[in-house]
């Protein structure tokens, strides 16, 4: 069975069998259906670690087709994935995780609810 998703700000509809939004997550990108695994995580295993879809599937006990679908989704450079990366980087910056002092002490800044809301409102980039 194939389901269509128009995720977040993305205007194109693509059919995914193994990917779906996770309404309980602040991430806007697609996840493996029924799992808390973001597609980007699997793509990083593939692109940065050099793992094949088969290796990732075996390592994480996932269907190979689901891993291939996640890799193809991220390789298409969807704006919601880019937006998630931008928001994640801004959150790290706001918490002081990018400061040299953080490396030494490991301490982070506590953020106000308003600051967290500001970061979550950062829009996805245009396609």
DRENMAR-317005 format. One record per residue: residue number from 1; residue in one letter; chain; y, x, z negated of N, C-alpha, C in turn. Coordinates in nm, 3 decimals. Atoms other than C-alpha are relative to their C-alpha. Layout:
N
n NUM, res A, chain A, n.y Y, n.x X, n.z Z, ca.y Y, ca.x X, ca.z Z, c.y Y, c.x X, c.z Z
...
// end
This chain:
127
n 1, res X, chain A, n.y -0.118, n.x 0.084, n.z 0.000, ca.y 0.000, ca.x 0.000, ca.z 0.000, c.y 0.124, c.x 0.088, c.z 0.000
n 2, res X, chain A, n.y -0.123, n.x -0.077, n.z -0.009, ca.y 0.343, ca.x 0.131, ca.z 0.090, c.y 0.117, c.x -0.086, c.z -0.046
n 3, res X, chain A, n.y -0.115, n.x 0.072, n.z 0.051, ca.y 0.663, ca.x 0.031, ca.z -0.085, c.y 0.126, c.x 0.070, c.z 0.047
n 4, res X, chain A, n.y -0.127, n.x -0.056, n.z -0.042, ca.y 1.019, ca.x 0.078, ca.z 0.034, c.y 0.093, c.x 0.014, c.z -0.119
n 5, res X, chain A, n.y -0.098, n.x -0.021, n.z 0.105, ca.y 1.280, ca.x 0.226, ca.z -0.198, c.y 0.130, c.x 0.048, c.z 0.063
n 6, res X, chain A, n.y -0.133, n.x -0.050, n.z -0.032, ca.y 1.648, ca.x 0.268, ca.z -0.150, c.y 0.055, c.x 0.047, c.z -0.133
n 7, res X, chain A, n.y -0.029, n.x -0.052, n.z 0.133, ca.y 1.712, ca.x 0.492, ca.z -0.449, c.y 0.146, c.x 0.038, c.z -0.016
n 8, res X, chain A, n.y -0.135, n.x -0.039, n.z 0.036, ca.y 2.055, ca.x 0.517, ca.z -0.606, c.y 0.100, c.x -0.016, c.z 0.112
n 9, res X, chain A, n.y -0.106, n.x 0.001, n.z -0.099, ca.y 2.329, ca.x 0.609, ca.z -0.363, c.y -0.052, c.x 0.018, c.z 0.143
n 10, res X, chain A, n.y 0.057, n.x -0.024, n.z -0.131, ca.y 2.094, ca.x 0.683, ca.z -0.075, c.y 0.005, c.x -0.128, c.z 0.083
n 11, res X, chain A, n.y -0.014, n.x 0.118, n.z -0.084, ca.y 2.154, ca.x 0.449, ca.z 0.216, c.y -0.117, c.x -0.018, c.z 0.096
n 12, res X, chain A, n.y 0.114, n.x 0.013, n.z -0.090, ca.y 1.837, ca.x 0.515, ca.z 0.411, c.y -0.123, c.x -0.041, c.z -0.079
n 13, res X, chain A, n.y 0.121, n.x 0.043, n.z 0.066, ca.y 1.514, ca.x 0.343, ca.z 0.323, c.y -0.118, c.x 0.077, c.z 0.060
n 14, res X, chain A, n.y 0.118, n.x -0.075, n.z -0.040, ca.y 1.199, ca.x 0.551, ca.z 0.336, c.y -0.118, c.x -0.059, c.z -0.075
n 15, res X, chain A, n.y 0.120, n.x 0.056, n.z 0.063, ca.y 0.850, ca.x 0.431, ca.z 0.263, c.y -0.076, c.x 0.109, c.z -0.073
n 16, res X, chain A, n.y 0.077, n.x -0.093, n.z 0.081, ca.y 0.673, ca.x 0.610, ca.z -0.020, c.y -0.114, c.x -0.075, c.z -0.067
n 17, res X, chain A, n.y 0.117, n.x 0.060, n.z 0.063, ca.y 0.327, ca.x 0.533, ca.z -0.143, c.y -0.018, c.x 0.052, c.z -0.143
n 18, res X, chain A, n.y 0.026, n.x -0.064, n.z 0.129, ca.y 0.320, ca.x 0.774, ca.z -0.439, c.y 0.126, c.x 0.028, c.z -0.081
n 19, res X, chain A, n.y -0.125, n.x -0.028, n.z 0.070, ca.y 0.687, ca.x 0.798, ca.z -0.538, c.y 0.073, c.x -0.129, c.z -0.032
n 20, res X, chain A, n.y -0.077, n.x 0.117, n.z 0.041, ca.y 0.907, ca.x 0.552, ca.z -0.724, c.y 0.109, c.x 0.045, c.z -0.098
n 21, res X, chain A, n.y -0.102, n.x -0.030, n.z 0.101, ca.y 1.226, ca.x 0.549, ca.z -0.933, c.y -0.058, c.x -0.020, c.z -0.141
n 22, res X, chain A, n.y 0.037, n.x 0.019, n.z 0.140, ca.y 1.186, ca.x 0.579, ca.z -1.310, c.y 0.121, c.x -0.060, c.z -0.070
n 23, res X, chain A, n.y -0.117, n.x 0.065, n.z 0.059, ca.y 1.424, ca.x 0.323, ca.z -1.463, c.y 0.029, c.x 0.047, c.z -0.143
n 24, res X, chain A, n.y -0.022, n.x -0.047, n.z 0.137, ca.y 1.381, ca.x 0.483, ca.z -1.808, c.y 0.052, c.x 0.143, c.z -0.004
n 25, res X, chain A, n.y -0.049, n.x -0.137, n.z -0.007, ca.y 1.514, ca.x 0.820, ca.z -1.690, c.y 0.145, c.x 0.002, c.z 0.045
n 26, res X, chain A, n.y -0.137, n.x -0.017, n.z -0.048, ca.y 1.869, ca.x 0.939, ca.z -1.640, c.y 0.001, c.x 0.068, c.z 0.137
n 27, res X, chain A, n.y 0.010, n.x -0.059, n.z -0.134, ca.y 1.746, ca.x 1.121, ca.z -1.329, c.y -0.008, c.x -0.110, c.z 0.103
n 28, res X, chain A, n.y -0.003, n.x 0.100, n.z -0.106, ca.y 1.810, ca.x 0.930, ca.z -1.008, c.y -0.104, c.x 0.025, c.z 0.108
n 29, res X, chain A, n.y 0.099, n.x -0.034, n.z -0.101, ca.y 1.550, ca.x 1.108, ca.z -0.796, c.y -0.130, c.x -0.077, c.z -0.027
n 30, res X, chain A, n.y 0.128, n.x 0.068, n.z 0.013, ca.y 1.203, ca.x 0.969, ca.z -0.740, c.y -0.098, c.x 0.083, c.z -0.082
n 31, res X, chain A, n.y 0.105, n.x -0.058, n.z 0.083, ca.y 0.908, ca.x 1.039, ca.z -0.969, c.y -0.135, c.x -0.036, c.z 0.061
n 32, res X, chain A, n.y 0.134, n.x 0.044, n.z -0.038, ca.y 0.536, ca.x 1.029, ca.z -0.910, c.y -0.025, c.x -0.133, c.z -0.069
n 33, res X, chain A, n.y 0.022, n.x 0.135, n.z 0.051, ca.y 0.445, ca.x 0.665, ca.z -0.954, c.y -0.092, c.x 0.004, c.z -0.123
n 34, res X, chain A, n.y 0.079, n.x 0.009, n.z 0.122, ca.y 0.321, ca.x 0.596, ca.z -1.306, c.y -0.005, c.x 0.127, c.z -0.084
n 35, res X, chain A, n.y -0.002, n.x -0.128, n.z 0.073, ca.y 0.394, ca.x 0.952, ca.z -1.423, c.y 0.145, c.x 0.035, c.z -0.031
n 36, res X, chain A, n.y -0.135, n.x -0.048, n.z 0.031, ca.y 0.692, ca.x 1.125, ca.z -1.575, c.y 0.027, c.x 0.134, c.z 0.068
n 37, res X, chain A, n.y -0.017, n.x -0.125, n.z -0.074, ca.y 0.683, ca.x 1.400, ca.z -1.314, c.y 0.099, c.x -0.024, c.z 0.114
n 38, res X, chain A, n.y -0.100, n.x 0.010, n.z -0.106, ca.y 0.997, ca.x 1.435, ca.z -1.103, c.y -0.050, c.x 0.070, c.z 0.125
n 39, res X, chain A, n.y 0.039, n.x -0.061, n.z -0.127, ca.y 0.941, ca.x 1.511, ca.z -0.737, c.y 0.052, c.x 0.144, c.z 0.009
n 40, res X, chain A, n.y -0.061, n.x -0.132, n.z -0.007, ca.y 1.173, ca.x 1.813, ca.z -0.774, c.y -0.087, c.x 0.106, c.z -0.068
n 41, res X, chain A, n.y 0.086, n.x -0.094, n.z 0.072, ca.y 0.933, ca.x 1.976, ca.z -1.022, c.y -0.113, c.x 0.049, c.z 0.091
n 42, res X, chain A, n.y 0.109, n.x -0.037, n.z -0.091, ca.y 0.651, ca.x 1.969, ca.z -0.769, c.y 0.054, c.x 0.082, c.z 0.117
n 43, res X, chain A, n.y -0.061, n.x -0.075, n.z -0.109, ca.y 0.884, ca.x 2.090, ca.z -0.494, c.y 0.028, c.x 0.145, c.z -0.043
n 44, res X, chain A, n.y -0.026, n.x -0.135, n.z 0.050, ca.y 0.984, ca.x 2.388, ca.z -0.710, c.y -0.129, c.x 0.081, c.z -0.011
n 45, res X, chain A, n.y 0.129, n.x -0.070, n.z 0.001, ca.y 0.618, ca.x 2.474, ca.z -0.765, c.y -0.033, c.x 0.050, c.z 0.140
n 46, res X, chain A, n.y 0.030, n.x -0.035, n.z -0.139, ca.y 0.584, ca.x 2.477, ca.z -0.387, c.y 0.096, c.x 0.107, c.z 0.053
n 47, res X, chain A, n.y -0.100, n.x -0.088, n.z -0.062, ca.y 0.910, ca.x 2.647, ca.z -0.284, c.y 0.021, c.x 0.130, c.z -0.079
n 48, res X, chain A, n.y -0.032, n.x -0.120, n.z 0.079, ca.y 0.976, ca.x 2.887, ca.z -0.572, c.y -0.125, c.x 0.078, c.z -0.040
n 49, res X, chain A, n.y 0.122, n.x -0.067, n.z 0.044, ca.y 0.622, ca.x 2.962, ca.z -0.685, c.y -0.094, c.x 0.032, c.z 0.116
n 50, res X, chain A, n.y 0.083, n.x -0.026, n.z -0.117, ca.y 0.472, ca.x 2.960, ca.z -0.336, c.y -0.136, c.x -0.067, c.z -0.004
n 51, res X, chain A, n.y 0.128, n.x 0.071, n.z 0.010, ca.y 0.195, ca.x 2.719, ca.z -0.432, c.y -0.016, c.x -0.099, c.z 0.114
n 52, res X, chain A, n.y 0.028, n.x 0.101, n.z -0.101, ca.y 0.030, ca.x 2.501, ca.z -0.171, c.y -0.012, c.x -0.137, c.z -0.068
n 53, res X, chain A, n.y 0.016, n.x 0.135, n.z 0.054, ca.y 0.009, ca.x 2.124, ca.z -0.213, c.y -0.136, c.x -0.013, c.z -0.069
n 54, res X, chain A, n.y 0.134, n.x 0.007, n.z 0.058, ca.y -0.362, ca.x 2.164, ca.z -0.281, c.y -0.006, c.x 0.071, c.z -0.135
n 55, res X, chain A, n.y -0.003, n.x -0.073, n.z 0.126, ca.y -0.300, ca.x 2.423, ca.z -0.554, c.y 0.075, c.x -0.077, c.z -0.108
n 56, res X, chain A, n.y -0.078, n.x 0.079, n.z 0.096, ca.y -0.034, ca.x 2.208, ca.z -0.720, c.y -0.081, c.x -0.121, c.z -0.046
n 57, res X, chain A, n.y 0.081, n.x 0.119, n.z 0.034, ca.y -0.260, ca.x 1.901, ca.z -0.706, c.y -0.112, c.x 0.037, c.z -0.096
n 58, res X, chain A, n.y 0.110, n.x -0.043, n.z 0.087, ca.y -0.550, ca.x 2.091, ca.z -0.862, c.y 0.053, c.x 0.041, c.z -0.137
n 59, res X, chain A, n.y -0.058, n.x -0.049, n.z 0.125, ca.y -0.327, ca.x 2.253, ca.z -1.127, c.y 0.048, c.x -0.114, c.z -0.089
n 60, res X, chain A, n.y -0.058, n.x 0.111, n.z 0.076, ca.y -0.168, ca.x 1.923, ca.z -1.231, c.y -0.087, c.x -0.126, c.z 0.001
n 61, res X, chain A, n.y 0.092, n.x 0.114, n.z -0.008, ca.y -0.465, ca.x 1.692, ca.z -1.165, c.y 0.067, c.x -0.121, c.z 0.066
n 62, res X, chain A, n.y -0.070, n.x 0.102, n.z -0.077, ca.y -0.276, ca.x 1.492, ca.z -0.901, c.y -0.065, c.x -0.016, c.z 0.137
n 63, res X, chain A, n.y 0.048, n.x 0.014, n.z -0.139, ca.y -0.372, ca.x 1.347, ca.z -0.563, c.y 0.081, c.x 0.091, c.z 0.093
n 64, res X, chain A, n.y -0.068, n.x -0.090, n.z -0.094, ca.y -0.289, ca.x 1.594, ca.z -0.285, c.y 0.105, c.x -0.076, c.z 0.081
n 65, res X, chain A, n.y -0.095, n.x 0.079, n.z -0.079, ca.y -0.120, ca.x 1.315, ca.z -0.086, c.y 0.129, c.x -0.024, c.z -0.077
n 66, res X, chain A, n.y -0.119, n.x 0.022, n.z 0.082, ca.y 0.118, ca.x 1.250, ca.z -0.377, c.y 0.086, c.x 0.126, c.z -0.005
n 67, res X, chain A, n.y -0.074, n.x -0.127, n.z 0.003, ca.y 0.214, ca.x 1.617, ca.z -0.395, c.y 0.067, c.x 0.024, c.z 0.135
n 68, res X, chain A, n.y -0.059, n.x -0.018, n.z -0.133, ca.y 0.269, ca.x 1.634, ca.z -0.018, c.y 0.121, c.x -0.093, c.z 0.019
n 69, res X, chain A, n.y -0.110, n.x 0.096, n.z -0.012, ca.y 0.488, ca.x 1.323, ca.z -0.034, c.y 0.122, c.x 0.047, c.z -0.081
n 70, res X, chain A, n.y -0.109, n.x -0.051, n.z 0.083, ca.y 0.697, ca.x 1.472, ca.z -0.318, c.y 0.068, c.x 0.119, c.z 0.066
n 71, res X, chain A, n.y -0.057, n.x -0.117, n.z -0.069, ca.y 0.743, ca.x 1.798, ca.z -0.126, c.y 0.082, c.x -0.044, c.z 0.120
n 72, res X, chain A, n.y -0.073, n.x 0.048, n.z -0.118, ca.y 0.847, ca.x 1.614, ca.z 0.192, c.y 0.129, c.x -0.071, c.z -0.040
n 73, res X, chain A, n.y -0.119, n.x 0.071, n.z 0.050, ca.y 1.088, ca.x 1.393, ca.z -0.005, c.y 0.109, c.x 0.099, c.z -0.038
n 74, res X, chain A, n.y -0.101, n.x -0.097, n.z 0.043, ca.y 1.265, ca.x 1.690, ca.z -0.164, c.y 0.047, c.x 0.089, c.z 0.116
n 75, res X, chain A, n.y -0.037, n.x -0.082, n.z -0.116, ca.y 1.260, ca.x 1.893, ca.z 0.159, c.y 0.101, c.x -0.072, c.z 0.089
n 76, res X, chain A, n.y -0.097, n.x 0.076, n.z -0.079, ca.y 1.461, ca.x 1.611, ca.z 0.319, c.y 0.140, c.x 0.005, c.z -0.061
n 77, res X, chain A, n.y -0.129, n.x -0.022, n.z 0.065, ca.y 1.744, ca.x 1.705, ca.z 0.077, c.y 0.073, c.x -0.130, c.z -0.033
n 78, res X, chain A, n.y -0.066, n.x 0.127, n.z 0.031, ca.y 1.819, ca.x 1.355, ca.z -0.058, c.y 0.117, c.x 0.019, c.z -0.097
n 79, res X, chain A, n.y -0.119, n.x -0.017, n.z 0.085, ca.y 2.161, ca.x 1.313, ca.z -0.224, c.y -0.029, c.x -0.022, c.z -0.148
n 80, res X, chain A, n.y 0.028, n.x 0.024, n.z 0.142, ca.y 2.009, ca.x 1.181, ca.z -0.547, c.y -0.060, c.x 0.123, c.z -0.068
n 81, res X, chain A, n.y 0.054, n.x -0.124, n.z 0.057, ca.y 1.819, ca.x 1.507, ca.z -0.599, c.y 0.113, c.x 0.100, c.z -0.019
n 82, res X, chain A, n.y -0.114, n.x -0.091, n.z 0.012, ca.y 2.132, ca.x 1.713, ca.z -0.530, c.y 0.090, c.x -0.044, c.z -0.115
n 83, res X, chain A, n.y -0.082, n.x 0.052, n.z 0.110, ca.y 2.325, ca.x 1.487, ca.z -0.769, c.y -0.061, c.x 0.030, c.z -0.135
n 84, res X, chain A, n.y 0.067, n.x -0.033, n.z 0.125, ca.y 2.065, ca.x 1.535, ca.z -1.041, c.y 0.022, c.x 0.146, c.z -0.037
n 85, res X, chain A, n.y -0.019, n.x -0.143, n.z 0.025, ca.y 2.097, ca.x 1.912, ca.z -1.004, c.y 0.143, c.x 0.030, c.z -0.042
n 86, res X, chain A, n.y -0.141, n.x -0.017, n.z 0.036, ca.y 2.478, ca.x 1.892, ca.z -1.021, c.y 0.022, c.x -0.047, c.z -0.144
n 87, res X, chain A, n.y -0.017, n.x 0.053, n.z 0.136, ca.y 2.466, ca.x 1.674, ca.z -1.336, c.y -0.070, c.x 0.088, c.z -0.104
n 88, res X, chain A, n.y 0.073, n.x -0.088, n.z 0.091, ca.y 2.206, ca.x 1.902, ca.z -1.497, c.y 0.080, c.x 0.128, c.z -0.026
n 89, res X, chain A, n.y -0.081, n.x -0.122, n.z 0.014, ca.y 2.423, ca.x 2.209, ca.z -1.433, c.y 0.125, c.x -0.028, c.z -0.083
n 90, res X, chain A, n.y -0.121, n.x 0.036, n.z 0.076, ca.y 2.733, ca.x 2.031, ca.z -1.569, c.y -0.034, c.x -0.023, c.z -0.147
n 91, res X, chain A, n.y 0.044, n.x 0.020, n.z 0.138, ca.y 2.541, ca.x 1.929, ca.z -1.882, c.y -0.022, c.x 0.135, c.z -0.069
n 92, res X, chain A, n.y 0.019, n.x -0.135, n.z 0.055, ca.y 2.436, ca.x 2.291, ca.z -1.937, c.y 0.134, c.x 0.068, c.z -0.028
n 93, res X, chain A, n.y -0.133, n.x -0.061, n.z 0.017, ca.y 2.795, ca.x 2.408, ca.z -1.887, c.y 0.071, c.x -0.060, c.z -0.120
n 94, res X, chain A, n.y -0.070, n.x 0.069, n.z 0.109, ca.y 2.937, ca.x 2.145, ca.z -2.126, c.y -0.061, c.x 0.036, c.z -0.136
n 95, res X, chain A, n.y 0.067, n.x -0.034, n.z 0.127, ca.y 2.680, ca.x 2.238, ca.z -2.394, c.y 0.011, c.x 0.149, c.z -0.033
n 96, res X, chain A, n.y -0.018, n.x -0.143, n.z 0.024, ca.y 2.767, ca.x 2.608, ca.z -2.360, c.y -0.123, c.x 0.082, c.z 0.034
n 97, res X, chain A, n.y 0.124, n.x -0.072, n.z -0.031, ca.y 2.425, ca.x 2.702, ca.z -2.227, c.y 0.018, c.x 0.107, c.z 0.107
n 98, res X, chain A, n.y -0.026, n.x -0.101, n.z -0.101, ca.y 2.582, ca.x 2.908, ca.z -1.949, c.y 0.087, c.x 0.113, c.z -0.053
n 99, res X, chain A, n.y -0.084, n.x -0.103, n.z 0.062, ca.y 2.798, ca.x 3.112, ca.z -2.190, c.y -0.087, c.x 0.117, c.z -0.047
n 100, res X, chain A, n.y 0.075, n.x -0.116, n.z 0.048, ca.y 2.688, ca.x 3.468, ca.z -2.276, c.y -0.038, c.x -0.013, c.z -0.148
n 101, res X, chain A, n.y 0.027, n.x 0.017, n.z 0.142, ca.y 2.708, ca.x 3.373, ca.z -2.645, c.y -0.129, c.x -0.080, c.z -0.023
n 102, res X, chain A, n.y 0.121, n.x 0.081, n.z 0.014, ca.y 2.431, ca.x 3.117, ca.z -2.594, c.y -0.125, c.x 0.087, c.z 0.012
n 103, res X, chain A, n.y 0.116, n.x -0.090, n.z -0.015, ca.y 2.194, ca.x 3.389, ca.z -2.476, c.y -0.029, c.x 0.076, c.z -0.128
n 104, res X, chain A, n.y 0.016, n.x -0.079, n.z 0.122, ca.y 2.256, ca.x 3.582, ca.z -2.795, c.y -0.044, c.x -0.086, c.z -0.118
n 105, res X, chain A, n.y 0.024, n.x 0.081, n.z 0.120, ca.y 2.249, ca.x 3.297, ca.z -3.048, c.y -0.093, c.x -0.118, c.z 0.023
n 106, res X, chain A, n.y 0.079, n.x 0.119, n.z -0.029, ca.y 2.072, ca.x 3.009, ca.z -2.873, c.y 0.066, c.x -0.129, c.z -0.044
n 107, res X, chain A, n.y -0.070, n.x 0.119, n.z 0.048, ca.y 2.329, ca.x 2.771, ca.z -3.017, c.y 0.066, c.x -0.074, c.z 0.116
n 108, res X, chain A, n.y -0.066, n.x 0.084, n.z -0.100, ca.y 2.459, ca.x 2.482, ca.z -2.809, c.y 0.104, c.x -0.086, c.z -0.068
n 109, res X, chain A, n.y -0.105, n.x 0.090, n.z 0.050, ca.y 2.761, ca.x 2.256, ca.z -2.847, c.y -0.054, c.x -0.142, c.z -0.001
n 110, res X, chain A, n.y 0.031, n.x 0.142, n.z 0.003, ca.y 2.713, ca.x 1.898, ca.z -2.953, c.y 0.102, c.x -0.073, c.z 0.087
n 111, res X, chain A, n.y -0.090, n.x 0.074, n.z -0.089, ca.y 2.858, ca.x 1.661, ca.z -2.695, c.y 0.024, c.x -0.140, c.z -0.055
n 112, res X, chain A, n.y -0.033, n.x 0.137, n.z 0.040, ca.y 3.034, ca.x 1.336, ca.z -2.768, c.y -0.065, c.x -0.097, c.z 0.098
n 113, res X, chain A, n.y 0.055, n.x 0.104, n.z -0.088, ca.y 2.902, ca.x 1.012, ca.z -2.624, c.y 0.086, c.x -0.013, c.z 0.125
n 114, res X, chain A, n.y -0.090, n.x 0.010, n.z -0.115, ca.y 3.209, ca.x 1.007, ca.z -2.398, c.y -0.025, c.x 0.112, c.z 0.100
n 115, res X, chain A, n.y 0.026, n.x -0.113, n.z -0.089, ca.y 3.132, ca.x 1.353, ca.z -2.260, c.y -0.133, c.x -0.018, c.z 0.072
n 116, res X, chain A, n.y 0.131, n.x 0.026, n.z -0.063, ca.y 2.769, ca.x 1.262, ca.z -2.195, c.y 0.014, c.x -0.108, c.z 0.107
n 117, res X, chain A, n.y -0.022, n.x 0.108, n.z -0.097, ca.y 2.880, ca.x 0.940, ca.z -2.023, c.y 0.074, c.x 0.052, c.z 0.122
n 118, res X, chain A, n.y -0.075, n.x -0.058, n.z -0.113, ca.y 3.127, ca.x 1.139, ca.z -1.809, c.y -0.094, c.x 0.075, c.z 0.093
n 119, res X, chain A, n.y 0.094, n.x -0.078, n.z -0.081, ca.y 2.848, ca.x 1.368, ca.z -1.692, c.y -0.093, c.x -0.093, c.z 0.077
n 120, res X, chain A, n.y 0.091, n.x 0.094, n.z -0.067, ca.y 2.615, ca.x 1.077, ca.z -1.614, c.y 0.068, c.x -0.079, c.z 0.111
n 121, res X, chain A, n.y -0.074, n.x 0.072, n.z -0.104, ca.y 2.891, ca.x 0.916, ca.z -1.404, c.y 0.030, c.x 0.087, c.z 0.123
n 122, res X, chain A, n.y -0.024, n.x -0.087, n.z -0.116, ca.y 2.914, ca.x 1.218, ca.z -1.171, c.y -0.082, c.x -0.056, c.z 0.115
n 123, res X, chain A, n.y 0.073, n.x 0.064, n.z -0.110, ca.y 2.826, ca.x 1.066, ca.z -0.834, c.y -0.089, c.x 0.097, c.z 0.078
n 124, res X, chain A, n.y 0.082, n.x -0.080, n.z -0.092, ca.y 2.560, ca.x 1.187, ca.z -0.594, c.y 0.090, c.x 0.041, c.z 0.116
n 125, res X, chain A, n.y -0.079, n.x -0.043, n.z -0.115, ca.y 2.707, ca.x 1.390, ca.z -0.307, c.y -0.033, c.x -0.084, c.z 0.123
n 126, res X, chain A, n.y 0.023, n.x 0.073, n.z -0.126, ca.y 2.742, ca.x 1.232, ca.z 0.034, c.y -0.111, c.x 0.068, c.z 0.079
n 127, res X, chain A, n.y 0.109, n.x -0.059, n.z -0.081, ca.y 2.447, ca.x 1.279, ca.z 0.271, c.y 0.048, c.x 0.099, c.z 0.102
// end
